[in-house]
Amino acid sequence: MSEQYKLIKSIHYNDIQSKISNVLGVGSNDYGYGQTVLSSQVPLGAKISSNQWSNLRTDILKTRIHQSGVNESLTNPTVATTITDGDRQAYLDMATLCETNRTIIPPTSQATRATLINSTYTTAWNGTLTHTVTITFASAAAMRYYFNTGGFFDITASRTNGSSNLKNSSWSTMLTNIGTLRFGRTNTTRIDTGNNTTTISSVGYTGLTTADQKLYTKSTESTTYTPNEYNFSVKTANTGTQLIMTMVFTDLSGQPNTPWGSDEYIDGTISSVVESYRATGDNVSITLPSVSGTIVSSDTGSNNASPPTIVNTSASLSISEKSVAFTISRVDTSVIITNTANVTKTFTPTLISKPLATGAIASTPDSVTIPGSGSTTVTFGAININPITSGPSTFSWGVIGTGQNGTYPTFTLNIAPPVLVETPTFAQAGNGSYWTVYQGPVNGTYTITGNGATTGTYTLNSSGYGSETFVTGTPQTTTWTFNFSDGQSYSVSITWA
């Protein structure tokens, strides 16, 4: 008998059927598409029917066309067709080819690309945005089938619209230059803007653990805004049925901007997208997993990055001791609290008009702890002025730390001119000690002139008062003139016997 027509035993058929069943059916590890298998094993010694050959042929062709996208052929058995040993060998060869290429990425004709989730964040923010995406499969086996059939997930991010400034531009550039991150079965790759592919991590589906693994970090191209960066991490959860991806947008730069040190907010639209590429069609079809996820800001609470709102300012600013103090109340609006930890921010007042002679503002900024929501009072003090002049002085203030921007009003300090608050009546002639008390600006000076007075220059004490001892002469009526350093002048008529 020629080789072509030698007897094909059930063991030969079963060998082919086992190969293709492991690939197309349940399988294990990197075998298994999770599809319905039509063929089955034939009992030893039994005849193989044309229907059994036809089912085996269907299983092989479905598997192979999924892999190649080409309509390949095998002899189609009928009751009138003789399956030769050459046909058996063709079946075996194609089944072996399917086995070898079992995890290949299918061509677009055998797959579907779909946006799994596109989360956006449109509130101005600073600090950290975290996009956590939970992809849930029907079972751990369903996740294995997804990747065994060549499925993967593509991750992209962008910043668009909003204000035109350097920080926004730096974020737009950084996210664009990431390109596409592709999480596959055995590794994670990056496809850059020039369509060049490089492996960025050996961790893919097969390397998942229940702990987050950071697979990629992209730092800003702008040295001005170092250490701003984007990070991508993955883990599995819920007994292998969930794939959790975490994309973190970290803005930690503390770039100072005049007139105070403050960190700008990023505005516009931050988009974080995960796309699915999975096997679909008549040959091999994988169900799209479910997904959930939102972008959360660490600024002051969940889904909130609103800058503080100034709700109250002191109307009159007064002088006290050697400092000027005023208070500001601040409250966050539209806050959903997820983290109750307080944040310490440093407020720095800056003199912006009517310069004073010596420093004006204390060199060390005042710090205050601001709750996650609600309001607080900030007091600015330690403004040492010498000499001081009466009249208005305008101050502005800003924030150093996590970067609260917005419109901060200026404040006017109205320093009152000196006032004569007590004039004693002198009733004794001759030598003696007599007190005259005045109130005026801290560290201010004044001179006294007039008949019978001890003339000279005097300094107000730490409480803004002056008291001096004067030596009188003969009884008389005289006028004393008090001239203050800011130009204020008072004349008082004094009479003693």
C-alpha positions in Angstrom: 0.0 0.0 0.0 1.3 3.4 -0.9 2.1 5.9 1.9 -0.6 8.1 0.6 -3.3 5.5 1.4 -1.9 3.9 4.5 -4.3 3.5 7.4 -4.8 6.6 9.6 -5.3 5.4 13.1 -7.3 7.1 15.8 -4.0 7.9 17.7 -2.8 10.0 14.8 -6.1 11.9 14.8 -6.1 12.4 18.6 -2.6 13.8 18.4 -3.7 16.5 16.1 -6.9 17.1 18.0 -5.0 17.5 21.3 -2.7 20.1 19.8 -5.5 22.3 18.5 -7.8 21.8 21.5 -5.1 23.1 23.9 -4.7 26.2 21.8 -8.4 27.0 20.9 -10.0 25.6 24.1 -9.4 26.0 27.8 -5.7 25.1 27.9 -3.5 26.3 30.7 -0.8 28.9 31.3 0.1 30.3 27.8 -2.2 27.8 26.1 -5.9 28.4 25.7 -8.2 30.9 23.9 -11.3 29.9 25.8 -13.3 29.2 22.6 -15.7 26.3 21.9 -13.9 23.3 20.5 -16.0 21.2 18.0 -13.7 18.3 17.7 -13.0 15.7 20.4 -10.9 12.6 21.0 -11.8 9.4 19.1 -11.7 6.1 21.1 -8.8 3.9 20.3 -9.4 1.5 17.4 -12.6 3.4 16.3 -13.2 4.6 12.8 -12.9 8.3 12.2 -16.0 9.8 10.5 -16.1 12.5 8.0 -17.9 14.7 10.5 -15.1 14.2 13.0 -12.5 15.2 10.4 -14.7 18.2 9.4 -14.9 19.4 13.1 -11.2 19.1 13.4 -10.6 21.0 10.2 -12.9 23.8 11.5 -11.1 24.1 14.8 -7.7 24.3 13.0 -8.8 26.9 10.4 -10.5 29.1 13.0 -7.3 29.1 15.1 -5.0 29.7 12.1 -7.1 32.4 10.5 -7.3 34.3 13.8 -3.5 34.3 13.9 -2.8 35.2 10.2 -6.0 36.8 8.9 -5.5 34.7 5.7 -8.2 32.3 4.5 -6.1 29.1 4.5 -7.4 25.7 3.4 -7.4 22.1 4.3 -9.0 19.2 2.6 -12.7 19.3 3.4 -13.8 15.7 4.1 -17.1 14.3 2.9 -18.5 10.8 2.8 -17.2 10.6 -0.7 -13.7 11.9 0.1 -10.8 9.8 1.2 -8.6 11.5 3.8 -5.1 10.5 2.8 -2.0 10.4 4.9 -0.9 13.6 3.1 -4.1 15.2 4.3 -3.4 14.0 7.9 0.1 15.5 7.6 -1.3 18.8 6.4 -3.7 18.9 9.4 -0.9 18.1 11.7 1.4 20.7 10.2 -1.2 23.5 10.5 -2.1 22.5 14.0 1.6 22.6 15.0 1.9 26.1 13.3 -1.1 27.2 15.4 0.5 25.9 18.5 3.8 27.7 17.7 2.1 31.0 17.1 -0.6 30.7 19.8 0.2 34.1 21.5 0.7 36.1 18.4 -1.1 39.5 18.1 -3.9 39.0 15.6 -4.2 41.3 12.5 -6.7 44.1 12.6 -9.1 42.0 10.4 -9.4 39.6 13.4 -9.5 42.1 16.2 -11.2 45.2 17.5 -9.6 48.3 19.0 -11.9 50.2 21.4 -11.5 53.0 23.9 -12.0 51.2 27.3 -11.9 54.4 29.3 -11.2 58.1 28.6 -11.1 60.0 31.9 -10.6 63.8 31.9 -9.8 66.4 34.5 -10.7 70.0 33.8 -10.2 71.7 37.2 -7.0 73.7 37.8 -4.7 71.6 39.9 -1.4 71.3 41.5 0.3 68.5 43.4 -0.8 65.0 42.2 -3.5 63.6 39.9 -4.0 59.9 40.2 -5.9 58.0 37.6 -6.8 54.5 38.9 -8.3 52.2 36.3 -9.8 48.9 37.3 -10.3 46.4 34.5 -12.5 43.5 35.6 -12.8 40.1 33.7 -15.4 37.5 34.2 -12.8 35.2 35.7 -9.1 34.8 36.1 -9.2 32.4 33.1 -11.0 35.1 31.0 -8.0 37.5 31.7 -5.7 34.7 30.6 -7.7 34.2 27.4 -7.5 37.9 26.6 -3.7 38.0 26.6 -3.2 34.5 25.2 -5.2 35.5 22.1 -2.8 38.5 21.6 -4.8 41.1 23.3 -3.2 44.1 24.9 -4.0 47.5 26.4 -2.6 50.9 25.1 -2.2 53.8 27.6 -1.9 57.5 26.5 -2.2 60.8 28.2 -2.4 64.5 27.1 -3.0 68.1 28.3 -5.0 70.4 26.0 -6.6 73.8 26.0 -6.4 76.1 29.0 -4.0 79.0 29.6 -0.9 79.7 27.5 2.0 79.5 30.0 5.3 77.7 30.5 4.1 75.2 33.0 1.1 74.2 30.9 3.4 73.9 27.9 5.8 71.7 29.8 3.1 69.3 30.8 1.7 69.1 27.2 5.2 68.4 25.8 6.0 65.7 28.4 2.7 63.8 27.9 2.9 64.0 24.1 6.5 62.7 24.2 5.5 59.7 26.1 3.7 58.3 23.0 1.8 55.1 23.8 2.5 52.6 26.5 1.4 49.0 25.6 0.8 46.5 28.3 0.9 43.0 26.8 1.1 39.4 27.8 4.8 39.2 28.7 6.1 42.8 28.7 5.3 46.5 28.4 6.5 48.5 25.5 6.6 52.1 24.5 5.7 53.3 21.0 7.2 56.8 20.6 5.9 59.6 18.4 8.1 58.3 15.6 6.4 54.9 15.8 9.5 53.2 17.2 8.9 50.5 19.7 11.1 49.8 22.7 10.6 47.4 25.7 10.4 49.5 28.9 9.6 46.6 31.3 9.7 42.8 31.3 6.5 42.9 33.3 3.3 42.1 31.4 0.3 40.0 32.3 2.5 37.0 33.2 4.5 39.2 35.7 1.5 40.6 37.6 1.5 40.6 41.4 -0.9 41.9 44.0 1.5 44.7 44.8 1.9 47.8 42.5 4.9 47.6 40.2 6.0 50.8 38.6 6.8 50.0 34.9 7.5 53.5 33.5 8.4 57.0 34.6 8.6 60.0 32.3 10.2 63.2 33.7 9.6 66.7 32.4 11.9 68.0 29.7 11.9 71.4 31.5 14.6 71.9 34.1 12.5 74.8 35.4 9.8 72.4 36.5 11.8 69.5 37.8 10.8 67.1 39.5 7.4 67.0 37.6 6.8 63.5 36.2 4.3 60.9 35.0 4.3 57.3 36.3 2.6 54.1 35.2 2.0 51.1 37.6 0.1 47.9 37.5 -1.1 45.1 39.8 -3.7 42.4 39.9 -6.5 41.9 42.5 -9.6 40.0 43.4 -8.1 36.5 42.9 -6.7 37.3 39.5 -9.9 38.7 37.9 -8.9 42.4 38.0 -6.1 44.3 36.4 -5.5 47.6 38.1 -3.6 50.3 36.3 -2.4 53.5 38.1 -1.3 56.6 36.1 0.1 59.3 38.3 0.6 62.9 37.2 3.0 64.5 39.7 3.5 68.2 39.9 6.0 68.9 42.7 8.0 71.7 41.3 8.2 74.8 43.5 9.1 77.3 40.8 8.9 80.8 42.4 7.2 83.6 40.5 7.4 87.3 41.4 6.4 89.1 43.4 6.1 86.1 45.8 7.1 82.4 45.8 4.2 80.5 44.5 3.7 77.5 42.3 1.4 77.8 39.3 -1.6 75.6 38.7 -2.0 73.5 35.6 -5.3 74.1 33.8 -7.0 73.0 30.6 -7.9 69.3 30.1 -5.9 66.4 31.3 -6.9 63.2 29.5 -5.9 59.7 30.5 -7.0 57.0 28.0 -6.8 53.2 28.1 -7.6 51.4 24.8 -8.3 47.7 24.4 -7.1 45.6 21.5 -8.8 42.2 21.6 -9.6 39.2 19.3 -13.1 39.4 17.7 -14.9 38.0 14.8 -16.2 34.6 13.6 -13.0 32.7 14.4 -11.9 33.8 17.9 -13.8 36.3 20.0 -13.0 37.7 23.4 -15.5 39.6 25.5 -14.6 43.1 26.4 -13.9 43.4 30.1 -15.7 46.0 32.3 -13.9 49.0 33.5 -14.1 51.8 36.1 -11.9 54.6 37.0 -11.7 58.3 37.8 -8.9 61.0 38.1 -8.5 62.2 41.7 -6.5 65.2 42.8 -4.5 65.2 46.0 -4.7 69.0 46.2 -7.4 69.4 48.8 -9.7 66.5 48.3 -11.3 64.2 45.8 -12.0 65.7 42.4 -11.1 69.2 43.6 -8.2 71.5 43.0 -9.9 74.8 43.6 -7.6 77.6 44.7 -8.6 79.2 48.0 -11.2 81.9 48.2 -10.5 85.0 50.2 -13.7 85.4 52.2 -12.8 88.2 54.6 -10.1 90.8 55.1 -9.6 93.2 57.9 -10.9 96.7 57.1 -8.6 98.7 59.3 -5.0 97.8 59.9 -3.5 99.2 63.1 -0.1 99.6 64.6 0.7 97.7 67.7 4.0 97.5 69.5 6.7 97.1 66.9 4.6 95.3 64.3 1.7 95.6 62.0 -0.8 92.8 62.0 -3.8 92.0 59.9 -5.9 88.9 59.4 -7.2 87.0 56.4 -9.8 84.2 56.4 -9.5 81.6 53.7 -11.8 78.8 52.7 -11.8 76.1 50.1 -15.0 75.7 48.0 -16.5 72.7 46.4 -14.4 70.3 48.4 -15.0 66.6 48.7 -12.7 65.4 51.4 -10.9 62.1 51.1 -7.9 63.0 53.1 -8.4 64.8 56.4 -4.7 65.6 56.9 -3.9 69.2 57.4 -1.5 71.0 55.1 0.9 73.7 56.2 1.3 76.5 53.8 3.6 79.5 54.1 2.1 82.9 53.4 4.6 85.6 52.4 3.5 89.2 52.5 5.4 91.6 50.2 5.5 95.3 50.2 4.6 96.6 46.8 4.2 100.3 47.2 5.1 103.2 49.5 8.4 101.8 50.6 9.3 102.3 54.2 12.8 103.1 55.4 14.0 99.9 56.9 12.9 96.6 55.6 9.2 96.9 56.3 8.4 93.2 56.1 10.1 90.6 58.4 12.4 88.4 56.4 10.9 85.1 57.7 7.5 84.3 56.3 4.6 83.4 58.6 3.4 79.8 58.4 -0.1 78.5 59.1 -1.8 75.1 59.0 -4.9 75.1 56.8 -7.4 72.3 57.4 -8.5 70.2 54.4 -11.7 72.3 54.3 -13.1 75.2 56.2 -11.2 78.4 57.0 -8.3 79.7 59.0 -7.0 83.1 60.0 -3.6 84.2 58.9 -1.8 87.0 60.8 1.1 88.9 59.3 3.3 90.8 61.7 6.7 91.9 62.7 6.9 94.9 60.4 9.6 97.1 61.9 9.5 100.7 60.6 12.0 103.3 61.6 11.5 106.1 60.9 7.8 105.7 60.3 5.5 108.1 58.4 1.8 108.4 58.6 -0.4 107.6 55.7 -1.3 104.5 53.6 1.1 101.7 52.7 -0.1 98.9 50.4 0.9 95.2 50.8 0.3 92.1 48.8 0.7 88.4 49.8 1.2 85.0 48.2 1.6 81.3 49.0 4.6 79.0 49.1 4.1 75.3 49.2 1.6 73.1 47.3 0.7 76.1 45.1 -2.6 77.9 45.7 -3.1 80.5 43.0 -5.9 82.8 42.3 -6.5 86.5 42.8 -5.2 87.7 46.1 -6.2 91.3 47.0 -3.8 93.8 48.3 -4.2 95.4 51.7 -3.7 99.0 52.8 -2.1 99.8 56.1 -3.2 103.2 57.3 -0.8 104.5 59.8 -2.4 107.2 61.9 -0.5 110.5 62.5 0.7 111.3 66.1 -1.8 112.6 68.4 -1.4 114.8 71.6 -3.4 112.8 74.1 -2.7 114.7 77.4 -1.5 118.2 78.2 -1.1 118.9 81.9 -1.7 122.2 83.5 1.4 123.5 85.1 0.6 125.1 88.5 4.0 125.6 90.0 6.7 128.0 89.1 10.3 127.4 89.4 12.2 124.3 89.0 10.3 121.0 88.9 9.4 117.9 87.0 6.4 118.1 84.7 5.1 115.4 82.3 3.6 115.7 78.9 2.4 112.5 77.3 2.0 111.9 73.6 1.0 109.0 71.4 2.5 108.4 68.0 4.1 105.8 65.7 6.4 103.3 67.1 10.1 104.3 67.0 9.0 107.8 66.0 11.0 110.9 67.1 9.9 114.4 67.9 11.5 117.7 68.9 10.2 120.3 71.3 10.9 124.0 71.0 9.5 126.9 73.0 10.3 129.3 75.8 11.2 127.8 79.1 11.2 124.3 77.7 14.0 121.8 77.6 14.4 121.6 73.9 15.8 118.6 72.0 14.9 115.4 70.2 13.1 112.6 71.9 12.1 109.1 71.0 8.7 107.5 71.7 8.9 104.4 73.8 7.9 100.9 72.8 4.3 101.5 73.4 4.2 104.6 71.2 4.2 107.1 74.1 6.6 109.9 75.1 7.1 111.4 78.5 9.8 113.9 79.4 10.8 116.0 82.4 11.0 119.8 81.7 12.6 122.4 83.8 10.7 125.6 84.1 11.8 129.1 84.9 9.8 132.1 86.0 6.0 132.1 85.8 5.0 132.7 82.2 2.8 131.6 79.4 4.5 130.0 76.4 3.9 127.9 73.4 5.6 124.5 72.9 5.8 123.1 69.4 6.1 119.3 68.9 7.5 118.4 65.5 7.3 114.7 64.5 9.5 113.0 62.0 6.7 112.4 59.5 6.1 116.1 59.3 3.2 116.3 61.7 3.4 119.4 64.0 1.4 120.4 67.1 1.6 123.6 69.1 0.3 123.8 72.7 0.0 126.9 74.9 1.2 126.3 78.4 0.6 128.7 81.3 2.0 128.3 84.8 2.2 130.7 87.8 
